[in-house]
Amino acid sequence: MTGTDRTTTRLIGKRVLITGAASGIGAAIARRLASEGGRVALVDRDPVVPEYAASLDGVGYVVDVAARGAAETAVAQILSDLGGLDGLVNCAAIQRNGSALDVDDAAWEEVLAINLSAPLAWIRAALPPLLDSGAAAIVNLTSVAARHALPNNVSYVATKHGLLGVTRSVAVDFGRRGVRCNAISPGSINTPMFAEYVRRNPEKASGLMDQNFAGRFGEADEVAALCAYLLSDEAGFTNGAEFLIDGGRTAAT
Ligand SMILES: NC(=O)c1ccc[n+]([C@@H]2O[C@H](COP(=O)([O-])OP(=O)(O)OC[C@H]3O[C@@H](n4cnc5c(N)ncnc54)[C@H](O)[C@@H]3O)[C@@H](O)[C@H]2O)c1
């Protein structure tokens, strides 16, 4: 599917900013939103992002989401390019191994900065135009690690728990003013991040497959379909919720 093959038209008129949009789930969300008529503004530190955005008739910016002032600068540029903002998807994240005993300080700070402080900074920068929109939505990519621990991953687990808290706080603080905020918690989804996790933890691969009841890992396009719904006005009564998309893995815990 390309950005111009419409699946539905429910996102026509919606201008949506997506962080971490050069790869995996973020790239699939960008493609899906464009296919439903949305106008996408893509942010990633990967230099391929402007070209990818152009292929979807969108705009792309090479940005480190955790850099000081980056969100304000990028949002100002996006407002100038698109004229407003109706949605934000916080997708950029990283994962580093380490338990409470051996996670090094630099890795802890880096994961916190990208996975938790940056989503808050991008929400803060995007809120003024989202409040002006009248019918806006934020989607934060959390994880099954927002509700239980993954072994040897204390920084990632802590940030995903925290991002779920940010999601609920934004939902209650801004829901009455026309900005909804929801979380998507994927299980194991076939993306470069997941492949890297399995490469670093090969002993976990068969266990992860056994933990879901679909007989396969998930696909980024399946997460994107849920995200498109949450950004659309069809989800107008959905606020502060966490949506699992994990092949049933959590149902068994
Ligand atoms: N893949 C999974 O199994 C899985 C499971 C649960 C949650 N998630 C979540 O879904 C989201 C997307 O994950 P994915 O698997 O597609 O990952 P991915 O690694 O394929 O893509 C992440 C993207 O974020 C970008 N990024 C990372 N740090 C950045 C920074 N500082 N500034 C700008 N861009 C940055 C990367 O360049 C990359 O394009 C993440 O929030 C992740 O935690 C993924």
PDBQT file of the ligand as one rigid body, heavy atoms in Angstrom, charges set to zero:
ROOT
HETATM    1  N1  LIG A 301       8.668  -3.776  18.308  1.00  0.00    +0.000 N 
HETATM    2  C1  LIG A 301       8.143  -4.213  19.437  1.00  0.00    +0.000 C 
HETATM    3  O1  LIG A 301       8.041  -5.425  19.689  1.00  0.00    +0.000 OA
HETATM    4  C2  LIG A 301       7.610  -3.223  20.461  1.00  0.00    +0.000 A 
HETATM    5  C3  LIG A 301       6.979  -3.736  21.589  1.00  0.00    +0.000 A 
HETATM    6  C4  LIG A 301       6.477  -2.856  22.544  1.00  0.00    +0.000 A 
HETATM    7  C5  LIG A 301       6.601  -1.495  22.357  1.00  0.00    +0.000 A 
HETATM    8  N2  LIG A 301       7.212  -1.009  21.250  1.00  0.00    +0.000 N 
HETATM    9  C6  LIG A 301       7.324   0.451  21.122  1.00  0.00    +0.000 C 
HETATM   10  O2  LIG A 301       6.915   0.875  19.836  1.00  0.00    +0.000 OA
HETATM   11  C7  LIG A 301       7.665   2.035  19.454  1.00  0.00    +0.000 C 
HETATM   12  C8  LIG A 301       8.331   1.786  18.109  1.00  0.00    +0.000 C 
HETATM   13  O3  LIG A 301       9.207   0.674  18.239  1.00  0.00    +0.000 OA
HETATM   14  P1  LIG A 301       9.827  -0.052  16.952  1.00  0.00    +0.000 P 
HETATM   15  O4  LIG A 301       9.900  -1.481  17.310  1.00  0.00    +0.000 OA
HETATM   16  O5  LIG A 301       9.139   0.380  15.725  1.00  0.00    +0.000 OA
HETATM   17  O6  LIG A 301      11.331   0.537  17.016  1.00  0.00    +0.000 OA
HETATM   18  P2  LIG A 301      12.378   0.865  15.861  1.00  0.00    +0.000 P 
HETATM   19  O7  LIG A 301      13.701   0.825  16.531  1.00  0.00    +0.000 OA
HETATM   20  O8  LIG A 301      12.144   0.044  14.654  1.00  0.00    +0.000 OA
HETATM   21  O9  LIG A 301      12.015   2.379  15.499  1.00  0.00    +0.000 OA
HETATM   22  C9  LIG A 301      12.241   3.400  16.435  1.00  0.00    +0.000 C 
HETATM   23  C10 LIG A 301      12.534   4.677  15.672  1.00  0.00    +0.000 C 
HETATM   24  O10 LIG A 301      12.777   5.705  16.648  1.00  0.00    +0.000 OA
HETATM   25  C11 LIG A 301      13.876   6.456  16.207  1.00  0.00    +0.000 C 
HETATM   26  N3  LIG A 301      14.551   7.069  17.349  1.00  0.00    +0.000 N 
HETATM   27  C12 LIG A 301      15.097   6.455  18.426  1.00  0.00    +0.000 A 
HETATM   28  N4  LIG A 301      15.661   7.372  19.219  1.00  0.00    +0.000 NA
HETATM   29  C13 LIG A 301      15.456   8.581  18.642  1.00  0.00    +0.000 A 
HETATM   30  C14 LIG A 301      15.816   9.913  18.986  1.00  0.00    +0.000 A 
HETATM   31  N5  LIG A 301      16.509  10.190  20.093  1.00  0.00    +0.000 N 
HETATM   32  N6  LIG A 301      15.414  10.926  18.170  1.00  0.00    +0.000 NA
HETATM   33  C15 LIG A 301      14.727  10.659  17.036  1.00  0.00    +0.000 A 
HETATM   34  N7  LIG A 301      14.373   9.429  16.650  1.00  0.00    +0.000 NA
HETATM   35  C16 LIG A 301      14.736   8.398  17.451  1.00  0.00    +0.000 A 
HETATM   36  C17 LIG A 301      14.788   5.460  15.507  1.00  0.00    +0.000 C 
HETATM   37  O11 LIG A 301      15.704   6.112  14.629  1.00  0.00    +0.000 OA
HETATM   38  C18 LIG A 301      13.781   4.596  14.782  1.00  0.00    +0.000 C 
HETATM   39  O12 LIG A 301      13.488   5.111  13.494  1.00  0.00    +0.000 OA
HETATM   40  C19 LIG A 301       8.659   2.282  20.595  1.00  0.00    +0.000 C 
HETATM   41  O13 LIG A 301       8.105   3.245  21.474  1.00  0.00    +0.000 OA
HETATM   42  C20 LIG A 301       8.749   0.943  21.287  1.00  0.00    +0.000 C 
HETATM   43  O14 LIG A 301       9.135   1.042  22.639  1.00  0.00    +0.000 OA
HETATM   44  C21 LIG A 301       7.734  -1.835  20.295  1.00  0.00    +0.000 A 
ENDROOT
TORSDOF 0
